[in-house]
């Protein structure tokens, strides 16, 4: 008999995830945690807004009720390619204690499925990582670094 408490569950985020997402992002996504205090009411309100936006999908993955991974997918309306939208993936993160178990890949698959269901003709992402393991992960998820050149302007 399988222990269902150990199964990985993918779902859309909700306001109650604010604290754990804040910790996940600031401790496992970026090497520069914020210096200012984080307002969980603002985080919760933002998550509530995401939940009612049909084009915004902040997915979380949990084990035994604990959020351990997250991916954001945004569907962007478009006027080219037969007015088909495209999607952008951002903030791919897994708690370091849970890496290498396929959780982020499952979230990437779920995000790609949402993009397909929305009629997107492509999904894009950028990473600041130069680590072979991270770049290889994205390639195994079906992404390539050859078709486009990314530029960024920090504001």
C-alpha positions in Angstrom: 0.0 0.0 0.0 1.4 3.4 -1.0 1.8 6.1 1.7 -0.2 9.0 0.2 1.3 11.4 2.7 4.5 11.2 0.7 3.0 11.9 -2.7 3.9 15.1 -4.5 0.8 17.3 -5.1 0.8 20.1 -7.6 -1.7 22.9 -7.0 -2.3 26.6 -7.5 -1.0 28.8 -4.7 -3.3 30.5 -2.2 -3.0 33.3 0.3 -2.2 30.9 3.1 1.0 30.0 1.3 2.5 33.5 1.7 4.9 32.8 4.6 6.2 29.5 3.1 6.6 31.0 -0.4 8.4 34.0 1.1 10.8 31.7 2.9 11.2 29.4 -0.1 12.0 32.4 -2.4 14.3 34.2 0.0 16.2 31.2 1.3 16.4 28.9 -1.8 15.9 31.0 -4.9 18.1 34.0 -4.5 21.4 34.5 -2.8 20.4 38.0 -1.8 17.6 37.8 0.7 15.7 41.1 1.3 17.0 43.4 3.9 13.6 44.9 4.5 10.9 43.1 6.5 8.3 41.3 4.4 4.6 42.1 5.0 2.7 38.8 4.9 -0.6 40.7 4.4 0.8 42.2 1.2 2.1 38.7 0.1 -1.4 37.2 0.9 -3.2 39.9 -1.0 -0.9 39.4 -4.0 -1.5 35.7 -3.9 -5.3 36.3 -3.8 -5.0 38.5 -6.9 -3.0 35.8 -8.7 -5.7 33.3 -7.8 -8.5 35.2 -9.7 -6.3 36.1 -12.7 -6.9 33.3 -15.3 -3.5 34.2 -17.0 -1.4 34.0 -13.9 -0.5 30.6 -12.4 1.7 30.4 -9.3 2.0 26.6 -8.9 3.3 25.0 -5.7 4.3 21.4 -5.1 3.9 19.9 -1.7 4.8 16.8 0.1 2.7 15.8 3.1 1.1 19.3 3.1 4.5 21.1 3.0 5.3 23.4 0.1 8.7 22.4 -1.2 8.8 23.7 -4.8 7.2 26.5 -6.9 7.0 27.7 -10.5 5.2 30.8 -11.9 3.7 30.7 -15.3 2.2 33.8 -16.9 0.1 33.6 -20.1 0.6 36.6 -22.3 -1.9 37.6 -24.9 -0.5 38.3 -28.3 -1.3 39.7 -31.8 1.2 37.6 -33.8 1.2 33.9 -34.6 -2.5 33.9 -35.3 -3.2 35.8 -32.1 -1.9 32.8 -30.1 -0.6 33.7 -26.7 2.8 32.7 -25.3 3.9 32.0 -21.8 6.7 33.0 -19.5 8.0 30.9 -16.6 9.7 32.6 -13.7 10.8 31.8 -10.1 11.5 28.1 -10.5 12.6 27.0 -7.0 12.8 23.9 -4.9 13.8 23.8 -1.2 17.4 22.5 -1.2 16.4 19.5 1.1 14.1 18.3 -1.7 16.1 18.8 -4.8 16.9 16.0 -7.3 13.6 14.2 -6.7 11.8 15.4 -9.8 9.5 17.9 -8.1 10.5 21.0 -10.1 10.3 18.9 -13.3 6.7 17.9 -12.3 5.9 21.6 -11.8 7.5 22.5 -15.2 5.3 19.8 -16.8 2.2 21.2 -15.1 3.1 24.7 -16.3 3.7 23.5 -19.8 0.3 21.8 -19.8 -1.4 25.0 -18.7 0.4 26.9 -21.5 -0.8 24.2 -24.0 -4.4 24.4 -22.6 -4.3 28.1 -23.1 -3.3 27.7 -26.8 0.2 29.1 -26.3 2.7 28.6 -29.1 5.8 28.8 -26.9 6.9 28.9 -23.3 10.0 31.0 -22.4 12.2 31.3 -19.4 15.4 33.0 -18.4 17.8 32.0 -15.7 20.7 33.8 -14.2 22.4 30.5 -13.3 25.5 29.4 -15.2 25.5 26.0 -13.4 25.6 23.1 -15.7 23.1 21.2 -13.5 20.6 24.0 -13.7 21.0 24.5 -17.5 20.8 20.7 -18.0 17.6 20.6 -15.9 16.0 23.2 -18.2 17.1 21.3 -21.3 15.7 18.0 -19.9 12.4 19.9 -19.4 12.4 20.6 -23.2 13.9 24.1 -23.3 16.8 25.2 -25.4 19.2 28.1 -25.2 19.8 28.3 -29.0 16.6 29.8 -30.5 16.6 33.2 -28.8 18.9 35.7 -27.2 17.7 37.3 -24.0 18.3 40.8 -22.9 17.4 42.3 -19.5 17.1 45.9 -18.4 17.0 46.3 -14.6 14.8 49.1 -13.4 
